[in-house]
């Protein structure tokens, strides 16, 4: 049947290892324009496509895939002069490092196959093996930068982030154009008053940016509602102006710098929180150690105090016993003398009652 014939054609259309571009996906538009490789045979009318940055392949219909073909002839390559190579190397090295589209010199709405084709062409221009010795080091730096840019745009997640950023940049430029006159009037007013704007702290800047992001999301939802109701899309009109695209590129640059700044601020806050938690933990451990040492010292002192008290008590007991024996001996001696000298009045002895009194 015609259906089976179509299935057979689709099955023979690609083979494992073929590079393909994903297109016309309605449910997962973030994959549109992304390139991948066929990673196995067609199963149930779908081809498994391995995309860089994803662990599992995506199973897609043949209608959503286009084979990527690269054709760079030797004649085209021989046309590249050393001057052209040097110009391209300088351009790549001077390009804004956070914007992969600027490094590749491509428009923001380019497809995955266009990225791959243009990358191959530019890579041949700045390849270290194709330039003289004096250009080799710079060519290697440019080639590495080019590879990084291409890799970031062939990852679906990174491409989605950039696409969202470009869309936001377009809307910001549009609003900036609409509010330019108002801002200019405010700046002139500030200049007349010689008023210096308040210098914000990093935390205040971050809060201000988050508030702006919230307002932009709300405005975007309102714009979607207007368009759904049949209203005009203001971006389509603005995109007809060539100057608009350069403004968008400048805005994307600002946004990428801002994103990098936010990352660093969040990392700084996380590091400070971790440092604070570590210091608090150390303080607790030190307090526990100090308390333990205090208890140990008190215990050692207690043993010493008990030993000293015992020694003192032993010494006191011996002294009392010795004194009592001496007094008792004197008492008994006095009794005997008193009995023996009874008829000799001229001899005066210590009387027993006096001895007793002394003993007491």
Buried (B, 14 or more C-beta within 10 A) or exposed (E): EEEEEEBEEBBEBBEEEBBBBBBEBEEBEBBBBBBBBBBEEBEEBBBBBBBBBBEEBBBBEBEBBBEBEEEEEEEEEEEBEEEEBBEBBEBBBEBBBBBBBBBBEBEBEBBBBBBBBBBEBBBBBBBBEBBEEEBEEBBBBBBEBBEEBBBBBBBBEBBBBBBEBBBBBBBBBBEEBEEEEEEEEEEEEEEEEEEEEEEEEEEEBBEEBEEEEEEBEEEEEEBEEEEEEEEEEBBEEBBEEEEBBEBBBEBBBEBBEEEEBBEEBEEEEEEEEEEEEEEEEEEEEEEEEEEEEEEEEEEEEEEEEEEEEEEEEEEEEEEEEEEEEEBEEEBEEBEEBBEEEEEEEEEEBBEBEEBEEEBE
